[in-house]
Structures are given as C-alpha cells and as structure tokens.
C-alpha cells in the first residue's frame, strides 16, 4: 500500500525517503497552502498509485531532491521566499532530468509563462487539478519513459555503420559532417573539441573529393583568383562525365574507434606526393593546409592505390 507523507516543517531522514529497489520513485508536491498540498497529494495518489512527498517551501523541496530520487515535481508558483519560478530554474540547473508541473492560480499566467520558458514541463490551473493533473503527469511520464528507453537502447548499441552516396553539391557537405560528428558523439569518440577538429578534417577530405576528385578542378586555379576555381566547378557540375560522379562515404563507428572512408569517382591522385615531408610554404597556399590538418586532427590516415579514396581513423 502506498503512503502519502506530508513533510511540512523539516526534511526527513533520507533513509525514509529512498524508494526500495524496483519501486517507482515518488512525486514531490510543493505548496505553502496545507489545503492545496492535501488536495494535490490525494489526487496524485489515487490517480497514479505513486507515493507522494509534500512540503511547504522551495527550500525544503531542494533538500528532498538532494536526498532521494524524485519522479516529478508538482509545485505552486506563488510562495513566500523562493517562489515556483526560482524553484524551476534551480531544478533545471541541478536536476535537469526531473520534470516540473506548475499549479497556477488565477492571475499568475505571466509567471507561469516565464516558468515554462525557464524549463517547466507543463502547468495545471488549480481549479482544474482534479480533472487534469493526473492526465498531464501521465503524459510527462510517457515522454520521460520513452526518452530513458531510447538512451538505454543507444547505450546498448555496439556498432553503427552508415553509407552515403552524395551528389556534387557543396551545400550537402556541412549537414553530412554534422551527421558524422553525431555518430562519434553517440559512441563517446572524442570530446567536443576533438569532434570539432575531426569535422575540419572531414571538411578538407570531402572538399578534396568534390572539387579535385569528381570535378577535377586544379588547386592551382585558386592561387590567383578563387572565383575562377569555383566558376569552373559550377560549370562542371552540370556537364558529363562530372555530373554523374558521386562521393561515397562509409562511417563505421564503435565504442573503440571511428573509421570514415571517403571515395570519389575521379581519376585519382599520385599518392606518393602525399607522403612527402611537410613544407612550411604549404601553409601560405590556398588549399595547401588540407592534408596537414587531416593528419593532425586524426590518429591515422590511409589512401587506396588509385588515390581516389581516403580513410580517416580516430580512436577513443
């Protein structure tokens, strides 16, 4: 049998608050009005079957949150001391996974709107508690539950292989890079800075496959006037055999490493030139920094014999 507790004056011992293993976490009700606390507590207990902890201030609510796992917070907006809006802001910062439902009285609509912007999940007018509170709580729990299942599913994934066949459109490169960075993030490959650097390496590799590989535009054209280079690229995108060529990208990511292969349909390059020692003057040339950045920002780089494929490897 579930017991609804009212902690009206002080926070209780944490051993009394923690739910037994396998039992659903309680819902926390916060309201300075004893009558309102009792009403909300009864509605929630009868409608959800969950335990309810009820306190009369935001300060006590934060004490409870620091001691036990709470499924959701149902709070009044207008309270002395720290009001409901401040409580929402604190919960969003300290306990971002806990949804907050607002109980609003007439005249508090503006404050409620601010609280929703600050991170509250939903609101219920106090005059409609009996009709709507349980329904809204169940809606919120459904969303939270699906999110938890999704995170567990993602965490259980051991490998993800993605394949793309991309036409010669420069506007497609950025969204493709973001998609690949997301795959690295899902498996914890590198921190945010490392993934940003890998993004740079991918940009260089994809641009090389597009402009130099499929469209066969020489980087020498960029040294004098880049407009000539890009004008030629735009023209060739509409002409055969260039317009039929594609960039093929395969991403194989697991918990230990990411391996991304980029292949174009162009004639390829002399890969022996890619093994030459780094020349500082390359930094002064437009397009001369590409391979340096690729090698610097990844752990290993491979080329196929034809010179129209590059593989970037980043280890955990």
N, C-alpha and C positions, 0 to 999 in steps of 0.2 A: 504494500500500500504506500502511495506517495504522500509525503507530509509536507505541507506548505509552512515555511518558517518566516517569522517577521523579526528581523534584526533591527529594532527601532532605535537603539541607543548606541550600541557599540558593535564593532566587528567581532564575530565569534571565532573561536579556536579553529584553525584551518583543518584539523582532523575531523571536525564535524561537517565541514563544507565539501570536502572532496567526495565525488561520487564513486561507488565501488566499480571495480573494473567491469566493463561491458554495459554499465547502466548509462542512460542518456544524461548529458550534462544539464544542470538546472538553468532556469531562466531568471534573470535578475530584474526586479521591478524597483524603480527609484521614483519616489514621490513624497513630498513633505506633508501631504494630507493623509492621515491614517485611514480615513474612509475610502479615499481613492486607491490606496495601497491594497486594502482589503478587497475591494471590488475587482481590481485588475488581477490580483492573486487568485481569486476564486474562478474568474473567467478562464484564466490560463490553465489552472489545474484541472478543471472539469473538461476543458476543450482539447487539451493536448496530453494529459496524463503525466506531465513532467513535474518535477519538484520546482518550487518557486522560492527564491530568497528575496525578501522585500526589505528595503532600507529607506530612510527618510532624507538622505542627502547625497550629493555627488561625491563628497569626500569619503563617506562610508562605502559607496559603490566602488570607488577606485581601490579601497582596501580589500574588498571582496574579490575584485578582479585580479589582484596581485596574489591571492591565496588559493584560488580554485579555478577550474575550467568552467566557463560560462558559455551556454549555447547562444544566448542573445540577451540584449538589454532593452527593456521597455521603460522609458523614462518620461517624466513630466518635463515640460520646458521651463516653466516659471517657478523657480525655487529660490529661497534665500541663499546667500553665499555663492557658491559655484552653480550657475544655472544649467539647464539642459544643453544649451548650445556649447558652453565650455566643456561639459562632460563629453559631448560628441567629439569635439576637437581632440580631447585627451585620449579617448578610446581609439580614434583613427590613428594617432601617432604611436601609442603604446601597444594597442591590441587590434591591429588592422583587420584581422580575420573575424572579429566578432561583430555581427550586425546589430544596429541600434534602431529601434522603433520608437517614434515620438508619440506621446499622448498630448494632444493640443486642446486648449480651452479656447473659447470664443475670444477673439482679439489678439491671438498670438500667431496669426497666419504669417506675418512678416518674419518673426523669429523662426518659425518652422521652416520657411523657405531658406533662410540663412543656414539652418541646421542641416537641411538636405544638401545644400551646396558644400557644407563642411564635411559631409560623409555619412549622414544618416541614411538608412536603407528605405524607410517608409514612414508614414505617420497615420494616426487614427484620431479623429476628433473624440474627446472624452464622452460626448453624448452618444457616440456610436460604438463604444467599446464592446458591448455585449454582442453586437451584430457583426463587427468587422475584425476585432483584434485577433482572434484565433485564425481566421482565414488568412490574414496578412502574415502572421507568424509562419503558418504552413507554407505560404508562397516563398518566404525568405529562406526557410529551411530547405525547401526543394532546390533552390538555386545554389545554396551553400553546399548541399549534399552532392549535387552534380559536379560542382567545382572541385570538391575533395576527391570524388571518384576519378575525375579527369586527371588531376595531379598524380594520383596513385598509378593510374594507367601509364602516364608519361614516364613516371619514375621506374616502372617495370619494363619499359622498352629497352632492349639491349643493343639495337642497331637500327639505323634508318638509312635506306638507300633511295635517292631521288635522281630522276633523269629529266633533263630538259632539252628541247630542240628549239633554239631561238633564232628567229629571223634577224636580218641585218639592220636592226633598228636601235640606235644608241639610247633611245628612251627606255628600253627594256632592261638595260644593264643595272641601273640603280635598284629597281624592285627585286631583281634576281639576287643581287648581292645581299639585300636585307633578308630575303628568304633564307639564303645560305647561312647568314650570321645567326638567324633564329634557330637553325638546326644545331649549330655549335652551342648556343646558349642552352638549348634543351638538354644537352648531354654534359654540360659543365666544362666544355673545352675552352679554356682561357677565361680571363676576366673581361670586363667591359673594354678596357684599354687594348688588350690583346685582340679582341674581336674587331675592334675598330681598325687596328693595324692589318689584320687579315683582310678586312674589307678593302683597304688600299691595295693590297697585293692582288686581290680578285679584280679590282677595277683595272689595274695595269694589264693583267692577263687577258681579261675579256676584251678590253680595248685593242690589244695587240691582235687577238683572234679576229675581231671585227674589221678593223681598218687595214692592218698589214697582211692578215691572212686571207680572209674572204674577199676583201675589196682590193687587195694588192696595191695599196697606196703607200708609197715610199716615205719614210720619216724625213728624208732629205727635203721634201717639199715644205715641211713645217718650219725649217730653219729661217727661211726668208720671210714668208708670209703664210700664216696658218690658214688664212681664208682660202688660198689655192688648194691646200690639202683637203679641207672639208668640202669645198665645192666639187672636187673630183670624187670624193666619197659619196656625196649625194647623187651625183650623176650615175655612178656605177651601181648604186643600189637598185636602179631601175633597168639595168642592162644585163643581158646574158653574157657570160655564164655567172656573173657575180650575184644577180638577184636570186638565183636558185640555191645558192650556198647557205648553209646553216652553221650555227655554233652549237655544238653538242656538249652538254655539261652533265657530269655524273658526280654526285656527292654521296660518299659512304662514311657515315659518322657513327661511332660507338662511344662507349664510356672511356676509352683509352686514347683515341685519336680521331682526327678528321682527315679524309683524303678526298680532294676535289680535283677532278680531271676535266680539262677544257680542250676541246679539239675543234679545229675549223676545217673547212673543205678546200682551203687554198693549197698552193703548190708546196708550201713548207719553207723552212729556212735551213741554212747551214748551221747545225748545232755546234760545230766546233768553234764558231765565233762566240758562242755564249759562254765558253769555258775560259776565255782569255782573261788575264788579270784585270782588275778594275782600274780604269783610267779616270783620275780626278776631273779631267776635262769633260767627261760624260755628264757631270752634274751641271755643266753650263749649257748643255744642249737640250733643246726641247725634245722630250721623249727619250732622253739618254739615261734617265734615272730609273726607268721601269724595272729592269732586271735586278738592279741593286736593291730596290725596295722589296721586290718579291722575295729575294733571297734573305734579306734582313728580317722580314716580318713572318717568315715561315721556318719550320725546322728542317725541311728537306724539299728539294725541287728536282723533278725528273722531266726529261723530254723523250719523245719517241724518235726513232731513227730518221723519220721523214721531216721532223722539225715542225709539224703542224699540231702537236699535242703537248700540253704541259700539265704536270700533276703537282699539286701543292699539298704538303703534308704538315699538319700541326698536331703535336702530341699533347696529352693532358698535362 
